[in-house]
Amino acid sequence: MTSPQDISADLSAALAAELGVASVTDLARLSGGASRETWGFVADGRRLILQRQRFGDIRDMGVEARVVQAAFNAGVPVP
């Protein structure tokens, strides 16, 4: 498992490069997400969630993201 410090550094770099996010704070591992690591954090004042696939997990998170978006578009409450 990657350390919280490593995750925070990698997350900060990725969000800065992709979205121009200036700060990532309050990174904490959350319970739940049995098939994935789930982390909460604050990025530029917004509370966000990061889910990471566990090593060797072959599930396609892209498919899951499209299903969640379709549910949202249909008016279904989503996380």
VEXVODO-889899 format. One record per atom (N, C-alpha, C, CB): residue number from 1; x, y, z; residue in three letters; chain; atom name. Coordinates in nm, 2 decimals, always signed. Glycine has a CB too. Example, Ala and Ser with C-alpha at 12.3 -4.5 7.8 and 13.67 -1.06 7.14 Angstrom:
2
+------+--------+--------+--------+------+-------+------+
| resi |      x |      y |      z | resn | chain | name |
+------+--------+--------+--------+------+-------+------+
|    1 |  +1.32 |  -0.57 |  +0.78 |  ALA |     A |    N |
|    1 |  +1.23 |  -0.45 |  +0.78 |  ALA |     A |   CA |
|    1 |  +1.32 |  -0.33 |  +0.78 |  ALA |     A |    C |
|    1 |  +1.13 |  -0.45 |  +0.90 |  ALA |     A |   CB |
|    2 |  +1.28 |  -0.22 |  +0.71 |  SER |     A |    N |
|    2 |  +1.37 |  -0.11 |  +0.71 |  SER |     A |   CA |
|    2 |  +1.29 |  +0.00 |  +0.79 |  SER |     A |    C |
|    2 |  +1.41 |  -0.06 |  +0.57 |  SER |     A |   CB |
+------+--------+--------+--------+------+-------+------+
END
This chain:
79
+------+--------+--------+--------+------+-------+------+
| resi |      x |      y |      z | resn | chain | name |
+------+--------+--------+--------+------+-------+------+
|    1 |  +0.08 |  -0.12 |  +0.00 |  MET |     A |    N |
|    1 |  +0.00 |  +0.00 |  +0.00 |  MET |     A |   CA |
|    1 |  +0.09 |  +0.12 |  +0.00 |  MET |     A |    C |
|    1 |  -0.10 |  +0.00 |  +0.12 |  MET |     A |   CB |
|    2 |  +0.05 |  +0.22 |  -0.07 |  THR |     A |    N |
|    2 |  +0.12 |  +0.35 |  -0.08 |  THR |     A |   CA |
|    2 |  +0.09 |  +0.43 |  +0.04 |  THR |     A |    C |
|    2 |  +0.08 |  +0.43 |  -0.21 |  THR |     A |   CB |
|    3 |  +0.19 |  +0.50 |  +0.09 |  SER |     A |    N |
|    3 |  +0.17 |  +0.58 |  +0.21 |  SER |     A |   CA |
|    3 |  +0.08 |  +0.70 |  +0.19 |  SER |     A |    C |
|    3 |  +0.30 |  +0.63 |  +0.27 |  SER |     A |   CB |
|    4 |  +0.01 |  +0.75 |  +0.29 |  PRO |     A |    N |
|    4 |  -0.07 |  +0.87 |  +0.27 |  PRO |     A |   CA |
|    4 |  +0.01 |  +0.99 |  +0.22 |  PRO |     A |    C |
|    4 |  -0.14 |  +0.91 |  +0.40 |  PRO |     A |   CB |
|    5 |  +0.13 |  +1.00 |  +0.26 |  GLN |     A |    N |
|    5 |  +0.22 |  +1.11 |  +0.22 |  GLN |     A |   CA |
|    5 |  +0.24 |  +1.10 |  +0.07 |  GLN |     A |    C |
|    5 |  +0.35 |  +1.12 |  +0.30 |  GLN |     A |   CB |
|    6 |  +0.27 |  +0.98 |  +0.02 |  ASP |     A |    N |
|    6 |  +0.29 |  +0.96 |  -0.12 |  ASP |     A |   CA |
|    6 |  +0.16 |  +0.99 |  -0.20 |  ASP |     A |    C |
|    6 |  +0.34 |  +0.82 |  -0.15 |  ASP |     A |   CB |
|    7 |  +0.05 |  +0.95 |  -0.15 |  ILE |     A |    N |
|    7 |  -0.08 |  +0.97 |  -0.22 |  ILE |     A |   CA |
|    7 |  -0.11 |  +1.12 |  -0.23 |  ILE |     A |    C |
|    7 |  -0.20 |  +0.90 |  -0.15 |  ILE |     A |   CB |
|    8 |  -0.08 |  +1.19 |  -0.12 |  SER |     A |    N |
|    8 |  -0.11 |  +1.33 |  -0.11 |  SER |     A |   CA |
|    8 |  -0.02 |  +1.41 |  -0.21 |  SER |     A |    C |
|    8 |  -0.08 |  +1.39 |  +0.03 |  SER |     A |   CB |
|    9 |  +0.11 |  +1.37 |  -0.22 |  ALA |     A |    N |
|    9 |  +0.20 |  +1.44 |  -0.31 |  ALA |     A |   CA |
|    9 |  +0.16 |  +1.41 |  -0.45 |  ALA |     A |    C |
|    9 |  +0.34 |  +1.39 |  -0.28 |  ALA |     A |   CB |
|   10 |  +0.13 |  +1.28 |  -0.49 |  ASP |     A |    N |
|   10 |  +0.09 |  +1.25 |  -0.62 |  ASP |     A |   CA |
|   10 |  -0.04 |  +1.32 |  -0.66 |  ASP |     A |    C |
|   10 |  +0.07 |  +1.09 |  -0.64 |  ASP |     A |   CB |
|   11 |  -0.14 |  +1.32 |  -0.57 |  LEU |     A |    N |
|   11 |  -0.27 |  +1.38 |  -0.59 |  LEU |     A |   CA |
|   11 |  -0.25 |  +1.53 |  -0.61 |  LEU |     A |    C |
|   11 |  -0.36 |  +1.35 |  -0.48 |  LEU |     A |   CB |
|   12 |  -0.17 |  +1.59 |  -0.53 |  SER |     A |    N |
|   12 |  -0.14 |  +1.74 |  -0.55 |  SER |     A |   CA |
|   12 |  -0.08 |  +1.77 |  -0.68 |  SER |     A |    C |
|   12 |  -0.05 |  +1.79 |  -0.43 |  SER |     A |   CB |
|   13 |  +0.01 |  +1.69 |  -0.72 |  ALA |     A |    N |
|   13 |  +0.08 |  +1.71 |  -0.85 |  ALA |     A |   CA |
|   13 |  -0.02 |  +1.69 |  -0.97 |  ALA |     A |    C |
|   13 |  +0.20 |  +1.62 |  -0.87 |  ALA |     A |   CB |
|   14 |  -0.10 |  +1.59 |  -0.96 |  ALA |     A |    N |
|   14 |  -0.19 |  +1.56 |  -1.07 |  ALA |     A |   CA |
|   14 |  -0.30 |  +1.66 |  -1.08 |  ALA |     A |    C |
|   14 |  -0.26 |  +1.42 |  -1.05 |  ALA |     A |   CB |
|   15 |  -0.36 |  +1.71 |  -0.97 |  LEU |     A |    N |
|   15 |  -0.46 |  +1.81 |  -0.97 |  LEU |     A |   CA |
|   15 |  -0.41 |  +1.94 |  -1.01 |  LEU |     A |    C |
|   15 |  -0.53 |  +1.82 |  -0.83 |  LEU |     A |   CB |
|   16 |  -0.29 |  +1.97 |  -0.97 |  ALA |     A |    N |
|   16 |  -0.22 |  +2.10 |  -1.01 |  ALA |     A |   CA |
|   16 |  -0.20 |  +2.10 |  -1.17 |  ALA |     A |    C |
|   16 |  -0.09 |  +2.12 |  -0.94 |  ALA |     A |   CB |
|   17 |  -0.15 |  +1.99 |  -1.22 |  ALA |     A |    N |
|   17 |  -0.13 |  +1.98 |  -1.36 |  ALA |     A |   CA |
|   17 |  -0.25 |  +1.98 |  -1.45 |  ALA |     A |    C |
|   17 |  -0.04 |  +1.86 |  -1.39 |  ALA |     A |   CB |
|   18 |  -0.35 |  +1.91 |  -1.40 |  GLU |     A |    N |
|   18 |  -0.47 |  +1.89 |  -1.48 |  GLU |     A |   CA |
|   18 |  -0.58 |  +2.00 |  -1.46 |  GLU |     A |    C |
|   18 |  -0.53 |  +1.76 |  -1.45 |  GLU |     A |   CB |
|   19 |  -0.59 |  +2.05 |  -1.34 |  LEU |     A |    N |
|   19 |  -0.70 |  +2.14 |  -1.30 |  LEU |     A |   CA |
|   19 |  -0.66 |  +2.27 |  -1.25 |  LEU |     A |    C |
|   19 |  -0.79 |  +2.07 |  -1.21 |  LEU |     A |   CB |
|   20 |  -0.53 |  +2.29 |  -1.23 |  GLY |     A |    N |
|   20 |  -0.48 |  +2.41 |  -1.17 |  GLY |     A |   CA |
|   20 |  -0.51 |  +2.43 |  -1.02 |  GLY |     A |    C |
|   20 |  -0.54 |  +2.53 |  -1.24 |  GLY |     A |   CB |
|   21 |  -0.53 |  +2.31 |  -0.95 |  VAL |     A |    N |
|   21 |  -0.56 |  +2.32 |  -0.81 |  VAL |     A |   CA |
|   21 |  -0.44 |  +2.36 |  -0.74 |  VAL |     A |    C |
|   21 |  -0.62 |  +2.18 |  -0.76 |  VAL |     A |   CB |
|   22 |  -0.45 |  +2.45 |  -0.64 |  ALA |     A |    N |
|   22 |  -0.34 |  +2.50 |  -0.57 |  ALA |     A |   CA |
|   22 |  -0.30 |  +2.42 |  -0.45 |  ALA |     A |    C |
|   22 |  -0.36 |  +2.65 |  -0.54 |  ALA |     A |   CB |
|   23 |  -0.41 |  +2.37 |  -0.38 |  SER |     A |    N |
|   23 |  -0.38 |  +2.30 |  -0.25 |  SER |     A |   CA |
|   23 |  -0.47 |  +2.18 |  -0.23 |  SER |     A |    C |
|   23 |  -0.39 |  +2.40 |  -0.14 |  SER |     A |   CB |
|   24 |  -0.41 |  +2.08 |  -0.18 |  VAL |     A |    N |
|   24 |  -0.48 |  +1.96 |  -0.13 |  VAL |     A |   CA |
|   24 |  -0.45 |  +1.94 |  +0.01 |  VAL |     A |    C |
|   24 |  -0.44 |  +1.83 |  -0.22 |  VAL |     A |   CB |
|   25 |  -0.56 |  +1.93 |  +0.09 |  THR |     A |    N |
|   25 |  -0.54 |  +1.92 |  +0.24 |  THR |     A |   CA |
|   25 |  -0.64 |  +1.81 |  +0.29 |  THR |     A |    C |
|   25 |  -0.57 |  +2.05 |  +0.31 |  THR |     A |   CB |
|   26 |  -0.62 |  +1.78 |  +0.42 |  ASP |     A |    N |
|   26 |  -0.71 |  +1.69 |  +0.49 |  ASP |     A |   CA |
|   26 |  -0.73 |  +1.55 |  +0.43 |  ASP |     A |    C |
|   26 |  -0.84 |  +1.76 |  +0.51 |  ASP |     A |   CB |
|   27 |  -0.63 |  +1.50 |  +0.37 |  LEU |     A |    N |
|   27 |  -0.64 |  +1.36 |  +0.31 |  LEU |     A |   CA |
|   27 |  -0.66 |  +1.26 |  +0.42 |  LEU |     A |    C |
|   27 |  -0.51 |  +1.33 |  +0.22 |  LEU |     A |   CB |
|   28 |  -0.76 |  +1.18 |  +0.40 |  ALA |     A |    N |
|   28 |  -0.79 |  +1.08 |  +0.51 |  ALA |     A |   CA |
|   28 |  -0.85 |  +0.96 |  +0.44 |  ALA |     A |    C |
|   28 |  -0.88 |  +1.13 |  +0.62 |  ALA |     A |   CB |
|   29 |  -0.80 |  +0.84 |  +0.48 |  ARG |     A |    N |
|   29 |  -0.86 |  +0.71 |  +0.43 |  ARG |     A |   CA |
|   29 |  -1.00 |  +0.70 |  +0.49 |  ARG |     A |    C |
|   29 |  -0.77 |  +0.59 |  +0.47 |  ARG |     A |   CB |
|   30 |  -1.10 |  +0.66 |  +0.41 |  LEU |     A |    N |
|   30 |  -1.23 |  +0.65 |  +0.45 |  LEU |     A |   CA |
|   30 |  -1.27 |  +0.50 |  +0.46 |  LEU |     A |    C |
|   30 |  -1.33 |  +0.72 |  +0.36 |  LEU |     A |   CB |
|   31 |  -1.36 |  +0.47 |  +0.55 |  SER |     A |    N |
|   31 |  -1.41 |  +0.33 |  +0.55 |  SER |     A |   CA |
|   31 |  -1.51 |  +0.31 |  +0.44 |  SER |     A |    C |
|   31 |  -1.48 |  +0.30 |  +0.69 |  SER |     A |   CB |
|   32 |  -1.54 |  +0.19 |  +0.41 |  GLY |     A |    N |
|   32 |  -1.62 |  +0.16 |  +0.29 |  GLY |     A |   CA |
|   32 |  -1.54 |  +0.15 |  +0.17 |  GLY |     A |    C |
|   32 |  -1.72 |  +0.28 |  +0.27 |  GLY |     A |   CB |
|   33 |  -1.60 |  +0.13 |  +0.05 |  GLY |     A |    N |
|   33 |  -1.53 |  +0.11 |  -0.07 |  GLY |     A |   CA |
|   33 |  -1.45 |  -0.02 |  -0.06 |  GLY |     A |    C |
|   33 |  -1.43 |  +0.22 |  -0.09 |  GLY |     A |   CB |
|   34 |  -1.52 |  -0.13 |  -0.03 |  ALA |     A |    N |
|   34 |  -1.46 |  -0.26 |  +0.00 |  ALA |     A |   CA |
|   34 |  -1.37 |  -0.31 |  -0.12 |  ALA |     A |    C |
|   34 |  -1.56 |  -0.36 |  +0.02 |  ALA |     A |   CB |
|   35 |  -1.40 |  -0.28 |  -0.24 |  SER |     A |    N |
|   35 |  -1.32 |  -0.32 |  -0.35 |  SER |     A |   CA |
|   35 |  -1.21 |  -0.22 |  -0.39 |  SER |     A |    C |
|   35 |  -1.40 |  -0.36 |  -0.47 |  SER |     A |   CB |
|   36 |  -1.21 |  -0.10 |  -0.33 |  ARG |     A |    N |
|   36 |  -1.11 |  +0.00 |  -0.37 |  ARG |     A |   CA |
|   36 |  -1.07 |  +0.07 |  -0.24 |  ARG |     A |    C |
|   36 |  -1.17 |  +0.10 |  -0.47 |  ARG |     A |   CB |
|   37 |  -0.96 |  +0.14 |  -0.25 |  GLU |     A |    N |
|   37 |  -0.92 |  +0.23 |  -0.15 |  GLU |     A |   CA |
|   37 |  -1.00 |  +0.36 |  -0.17 |  GLU |     A |    C |
|   37 |  -0.76 |  +0.26 |  -0.15 |  GLU |     A |   CB |
|   38 |  -1.06 |  +0.41 |  -0.06 |  THR |     A |    N |
|   38 |  -1.14 |  +0.54 |  -0.07 |  THR |     A |   CA |
|   38 |  -1.08 |  +0.64 |  +0.02 |  THR |     A |    C |
|   38 |  -1.29 |  +0.51 |  -0.04 |  THR |     A |   CB |
|   39 |  -1.05 |  +0.76 |  -0.04 |  TRP |     A |    N |
|   39 |  -0.99 |  +0.87 |  +0.04 |  TRP |     A |   CA |
|   39 |  -1.07 |  +1.00 |  +0.02 |  TRP |     A |    C |
|   39 |  -0.84 |  +0.90 |  -0.01 |  TRP |     A |   CB |
|   40 |  -1.08 |  +1.07 |  +0.13 |  GLY |     A |    N |
|   40 |  -1.15 |  +1.20 |  +0.12 |  GLY |     A |   CA |
|   40 |  -1.04 |  +1.31 |  +0.13 |  GLY |     A |    C |
|   40 |  -1.25 |  +1.22 |  +0.24 |  GLY |     A |   CB |
|   41 |  -1.06 |  +1.42 |  +0.07 |  PHE |     A |    N |
|   41 |  -0.96 |  +1.53 |  +0.08 |  PHE |     A |   CA |
|   41 |  -1.03 |  +1.66 |  +0.04 |  PHE |     A |    C |
|   41 |  -0.84 |  +1.50 |  -0.02 |  PHE |     A |   CB |
|   42 |  -0.96 |  +1.77 |  +0.06 |  VAL |     A |    N |
|   42 |  -1.01 |  +1.90 |  +0.03 |  VAL |     A |   CA |
|   42 |  -0.91 |  +1.96 |  -0.08 |  VAL |     A |    C |
|   42 |  -1.03 |  +2.00 |  +0.15 |  VAL |     A |   CB |
|   43 |  -0.97 |  +2.01 |  -0.19 |  ALA |     A |    N |
|   43 |  -0.89 |  +2.07 |  -0.29 |  ALA |     A |   CA |
|   43 |  -0.94 |  +2.21 |  -0.32 |  ALA |     A |    C |
|   43 |  -0.89 |  +1.98 |  -0.43 |  ALA |     A |   CB |
|   44 |  -0.86 |  +2.31 |  -0.29 |  ASP |     A |    N |
|   44 |  -0.90 |  +2.45 |  -0.31 |  ASP |     A |   CA |
|   44 |  -1.04 |  +2.47 |  -0.25 |  ASP |     A |    C |
|   44 |  -0.91 |  +2.48 |  -0.46 |  ASP |     A |   CB |
|   45 |  -1.06 |  +2.42 |  -0.13 |  GLY |     A |    N |
|   45 |  -1.19 |  +2.44 |  -0.05 |  GLY |     A |   CA |
|   45 |  -1.30 |  +2.35 |  -0.09 |  GLY |     A |    C |
|   45 |  -1.23 |  +2.58 |  -0.08 |  GLY |     A |   CB |
|   46 |  -1.28 |  +2.26 |  -0.19 |  ARG |     A |    N |
|   46 |  -1.39 |  +2.17 |  -0.22 |  ARG |     A |   CA |
|   46 |  -1.36 |  +2.03 |  -0.17 |  ARG |     A |    C |
|   46 |  -1.41 |  +2.16 |  -0.38 |  ARG |     A |   CB |
|   47 |  -1.46 |  +1.97 |  -0.10 |  ARG |     A |    N |
|   47 |  -1.45 |  +1.83 |  -0.05 |  ARG |     A |   CA |
|   47 |  -1.47 |  +1.74 |  -0.16 |  ARG |     A |    C |
|   47 |  -1.55 |  +1.81 |  +0.07 |  ARG |     A |   CB |
|   48 |  -1.37 |  +1.65 |  -0.18 |  LEU |     A |    N |
|   48 |  -1.37 |  +1.55 |  -0.29 |  LEU |     A |   CA |
|   48 |  -1.33 |  +1.41 |  -0.24 |  LEU |     A |    C |
|   48 |  -1.27 |  +1.59 |  -0.40 |  LEU |     A |   CB |
|   49 |  -1.36 |  +1.32 |  -0.33 |  ILE |     A |    N |
|   49 |  -1.33 |  +1.17 |  -0.30 |  ILE |     A |   CA |
|   49 |  -1.24 |  +1.12 |  -0.41 |  ILE |     A |    C |
|   49 |  -1.46 |  +1.09 |  -0.29 |  ILE |     A |   CB |
|   50 |  -1.14 |  +1.04 |  -0.36 |  LEU |     A |    N |
|   50 |  -1.05 |  +0.97 |  -0.45 |  LEU |     A |   CA |
|   50 |  -1.07 |  +0.82 |  -0.43 |  LEU |     A |    C |
|   50 |  -0.90 |  +1.01 |  -0.43 |  LEU |     A |   CB |
|   51 |  -1.10 |  +0.74 |  -0.54 |  GLN |     A |    N |
|   51 |  -1.10 |  +0.60 |  -0.53 |  GLN |     A |   CA |
|   51 |  -0.99 |  +0.54 |  -0.61 |  GLN |     A |    C |
|   51 |  -1.24 |  +0.54 |  -0.57 |  GLN |     A |   CB |
|   52 |  -0.91 |  +0.45 |  -0.55 |  ARG |     A |    N |
|   52 |  -0.80 |  +0.39 |  -0.62 |  ARG |     A |   CA |
|   52 |  -0.83 |  +0.24 |  -0.63 |  ARG |     A |    C |
|   52 |  -0.67 |  +0.42 |  -0.55 |  ARG |     A |   CB |
|   53 |  -0.81 |  +0.19 |  -0.75 |  GLN |     A |    N |
|   53 |  -0.82 |  +0.04 |  -0.76 |  GLN |     A |   CA |
|   53 |  -0.70 |  -0.02 |  -0.68 |  GLN |     A |    C |
|   53 |  -0.81 |  +0.00 |  -0.91 |  GLN |     A |   CB |
|   54 |  -0.74 |  -0.14 |  -0.62 |  ARG |     A |    N |
|   54 |  -0.63 |  -0.21 |  -0.55 |  ARG |     A |   CA |
|   54 |  -0.55 |  -0.28 |  -0.66 |  ARG |     A |    C |
|   54 |  -0.69 |  -0.31 |  -0.45 |  ARG |     A |   CB |
|   55 |  -0.42 |  -0.31 |  -0.63 |  PHE |     A |    N |
|   55 |  -0.33 |  -0.38 |  -0.72 |  PHE |     A |   CA |
|   55 |  -0.40 |  -0.51 |  -0.76 |  PHE |     A |    C |
|   55 |  -0.19 |  -0.40 |  -0.66 |  PHE |     A |   CB |
|   56 |  -0.40 |  -0.53 |  -0.89 |  GLY |     A |    N |
|   56 |  -0.45 |  -0.66 |  -0.94 |  GLY |     A |   CA |
|   56 |  -0.60 |  -0.66 |  -0.97 |  GLY |     A |    C |
|   56 |  -0.42 |  -0.77 |  -0.85 |  GLY |     A |   CB |
|   57 |  -0.67 |  -0.55 |  -0.94 |  ASP |     A |    N |
|   57 |  -0.81 |  -0.54 |  -0.96 |  ASP |     A |   CA |
|   57 |  -0.84 |  -0.51 |  -1.11 |  ASP |     A |    C |
|   57 |  -0.88 |  -0.43 |  -0.87 |  ASP |     A |   CB |
|   58 |  -0.92 |  -0.58 |  -1.17 |  ILE |     A |    N |
|   58 |  -0.94 |  -0.57 |  -1.32 |  ILE |     A |   CA |
|   58 |  -1.07 |  -0.49 |  -1.35 |  ILE |     A |    C |
|   58 |  -0.94 |  -0.70 |  -1.39 |  ILE |     A |   CB |
|   59 |  -1.14 |  -0.44 |  -1.25 |  ARG |     A |    N |
|   59 |  -1.26 |  -0.37 |  -1.28 |  ARG |     A |   CA |
|   59 |  -1.23 |  -0.24 |  -1.36 |  ARG |     A |    C |
|   59 |  -1.34 |  -0.34 |  -1.15 |  ARG |     A |   CB |
|   60 |  -1.32 |  -0.21 |  -1.44 |  ASP |     A |    N |
|   60 |  -1.31 |  -0.09 |  -1.53 |  ASP |     A |   CA |
|   60 |  -1.38 |  +0.03 |  -1.46 |  ASP |     A |    C |
|   60 |  -1.36 |  -0.11 |  -1.67 |  ASP |     A |   CB |
|   61 |  -1.30 |  +0.12 |  -1.40 |  MET |     A |    N |
|   61 |  -1.36 |  +0.24 |  -1.34 |  MET |     A |   CA |
|   61 |  -1.43 |  +0.33 |  -1.44 |  MET |     A |    C |
|   61 |  -1.26 |  +0.31 |  -1.25 |  MET |     A |   CB |
|   62 |  -1.38 |  +0.33 |  -1.56 |  GLY |     A |    N |
|   62 |  -1.44 |  +0.42 |  -1.66 |  GLY |     A |   CA |
|   62 |  -1.59 |  +0.38 |  -1.69 |  GLY |     A |    C |
|   62 |  -1.36 |  +0.41 |  -1.79 |  GLY |     A |   CB |
|   63 |  -1.61 |  +0.25 |  -1.69 |  VAL |     A |    N |
|   63 |  -1.75 |  +0.20 |  -1.71 |  VAL |     A |   CA |
|   63 |  -1.83 |  +0.24 |  -1.59 |  VAL |     A |    C |
|   63 |  -1.75 |  +0.04 |  -1.73 |  VAL |     A |   CB |
|   64 |  -1.78 |  +0.23 |  -1.47 |  GLU |     A |    N |
|   64 |  -1.85 |  +0.26 |  -1.35 |  GLU |     A |   CA |
|   64 |  -1.88 |  +0.41 |  -1.35 |  GLU |     A |    C |
|   64 |  -1.77 |  +0.23 |  -1.22 |  GLU |     A |   CB |
|   65 |  -1.79 |  +0.50 |  -1.39 |  ALA |     A |    N |
|   65 |  -1.81 |  +0.64 |  -1.40 |  ALA |     A |   CA |
|   65 |  -1.92 |  +0.68 |  -1.49 |  ALA |     A |    C |
|   65 |  -1.68 |  +0.71 |  -1.44 |  ALA |     A |   CB |
|   66 |  -1.92 |  +0.61 |  -1.61 |  ARG |     A |    N |
|   66 |  -2.03 |  +0.64 |  -1.71 |  ARG |     A |   CA |
|   66 |  -2.17 |  +0.59 |  -1.65 |  ARG |     A |    C |
|   66 |  -2.00 |  +0.56 |  -1.84 |  ARG |     A |   CB |
|   67 |  -2.17 |  +0.48 |  -1.58 |  VAL |     A |    N |
|   67 |  -2.30 |  +0.44 |  -1.52 |  VAL |     A |   CA |
|   67 |  -2.35 |  +0.54 |  -1.41 |  VAL |     A |    C |
|   67 |  -2.28 |  +0.30 |  -1.46 |  VAL |     A |   CB |
|   68 |  -2.26 |  +0.59 |  -1.33 |  VAL |     A |    N |
|   68 |  -2.29 |  +0.68 |  -1.23 |  VAL |     A |   CA |
|   68 |  -2.34 |  +0.81 |  -1.30 |  VAL |     A |    C |
|   68 |  -2.17 |  +0.71 |  -1.13 |  VAL |     A |   CB |
|   69 |  -2.27 |  +0.86 |  -1.40 |  GLN |     A |    N |
|   69 |  -2.32 |  +0.98 |  -1.47 |  GLN |     A |   CA |
|   69 |  -2.45 |  +0.96 |  -1.54 |  GLN |     A |    C |
|   69 |  -2.21 |  +1.01 |  -1.58 |  GLN |     A |   CB |
|   70 |  -2.48 |  +0.84 |  -1.59 |  ALA |     A |    N |
|   70 |  -2.61 |  +0.82 |  -1.65 |  ALA |     A |   CA |
|   70 |  -2.72 |  +0.82 |  -1.55 |  ALA |     A |    C |
|   70 |  -2.61 |  +0.68 |  -1.73 |  ALA |     A |   CB |
|   71 |  -2.69 |  +0.76 |  -1.43 |  ALA |     A |    N |
|   71 |  -2.79 |  +0.76 |  -1.32 |  ALA |     A |   CA |
|   71 |  -2.82 |  +0.90 |  -1.28 |  ALA |     A |    C |
|   71 |  -2.74 |  +0.68 |  -1.20 |  ALA |     A |   CB |
|   72 |  -2.71 |  +0.98 |  -1.26 |  PHE |     A |    N |
|   72 |  -2.73 |  +1.13 |  -1.23 |  PHE |     A |   CA |
|   72 |  -2.81 |  +1.20 |  -1.33 |  PHE |     A |    C |
|   72 |  -2.59 |  +1.19 |  -1.21 |  PHE |     A |   CB |
|   73 |  -2.78 |  +1.18 |  -1.46 |  ASN |     A |    N |
|   73 |  -2.86 |  +1.24 |  -1.56 |  ASN |     A |   CA |
|   73 |  -3.00 |  +1.21 |  -1.56 |  ASN |     A |    C |
|   73 |  -2.80 |  +1.21 |  -1.70 |  ASN |     A |   CB |
|   74 |  -3.03 |  +1.09 |  -1.51 |  ALA |     A |    N |
|   74 |  -3.17 |  +1.04 |  -1.50 |  ALA |     A |   CA |
|   74 |  -3.24 |  +1.08 |  -1.37 |  ALA |     A |    C |
|   74 |  -3.18 |  +0.89 |  -1.51 |  ALA |     A |   CB |
|   75 |  -3.17 |  +1.16 |  -1.29 |  GLY |     A |    N |
|   75 |  -3.23 |  +1.21 |  -1.17 |  GLY |     A |   CA |
|   75 |  -3.21 |  +1.12 |  -1.05 |  GLY |     A |    C |
|   75 |  -3.37 |  +1.23 |  -1.19 |  GLY |     A |   CB |
|   76 |  -3.13 |  +1.02 |  -1.06 |  VAL |     A |    N |
|   76 |  -3.11 |  +0.93 |  -0.95 |  VAL |     A |   CA |
|   76 |  -3.00 |  +0.99 |  -0.86 |  VAL |     A |    C |
|   76 |  -3.06 |  +0.79 |  -1.00 |  VAL |     A |   CB |
|   77 |  -3.02 |  +1.00 |  -0.72 |  PRO |     A |    N |
|   77 |  -2.91 |  +1.05 |  -0.64 |  PRO |     A |   CA |
|   77 |  -2.79 |  +0.96 |  -0.65 |  PRO |     A |    C |
|   77 |  -2.96 |  +1.06 |  -0.49 |  PRO |     A |   CB |
|   78 |  -2.67 |  +1.02 |  -0.66 |  VAL |     A |    N |
|   78 |  -2.55 |  +0.95 |  -0.67 |  VAL |     A |   CA |
|   78 |  -2.45 |  +1.01 |  -0.57 |  VAL |     A |    C |
|   78 |  -2.49 |  +0.95 |  -0.82 |  VAL |     A |   CB |
|   79 |  -2.34 |  +0.93 |  -0.53 |  PRO |     A |    N |
|   79 |  -2.25 |  +0.99 |  -0.44 |  PRO |     A |   CA |
|   79 |  -2.16 |  +1.10 |  -0.50 |  PRO |     A |    C |
|   79 |  -2.15 |  +0.88 |  -0.39 |  PRO |     A |   CB |
+------+--------+--------+--------+------+-------+------+
END
